[in-house]
Amino acid sequence: MCVSLPGRVMSLRGPMALVNTAGIERWCNALAYPELGPGDRVLLHAGLVVGVLTEQEAREAEAAFAEIGLNVTPGGIDGKQVPGVVEARAQPGVP
């Protein structure tokens, strides 16, 4: 299954955007969106910016991930900066 994650653009360098997702910053290809600026909310998939989100759309996507036990907010997993990938958190009653 493929999943696209919401993130926030931190800075830009040419066609590359430094995007924060779940407290992890990574460089992503933003060539298709030259209008991006720091602070913009985007949708990421496989290292590519695949869409631009409104703040409301980004919050709704983050809430949907939270419902299944994932915190993908730019503040990090459970508010902590963590290296590596987004971690799944088991919910009570879910094996």
HURADA-V925747 format. One line per field, one symbol per residue. ss: DSSP state (H for helix, E for strand, - for the rest). phi: phi as a letter, one per 20 degrees, with the letter a starting at -180 (. if undefined). A space follows every 10 residues. Layout:
ss=???
phi=???
This chain:
ss=----EEEEEE EEE--EEEEE E--EEEEEE- ---------- EEEEE--EEE EEE-HHHHHH HHHHHHH--- ------E--E ---------- -----
phi=.dcddfbcfe acbmeddede clnddbecfc gfcfefbgnf ecddblmdfd addfgfffff fffffffdnd ddfgfoflmd fcfnefeedf dgndf
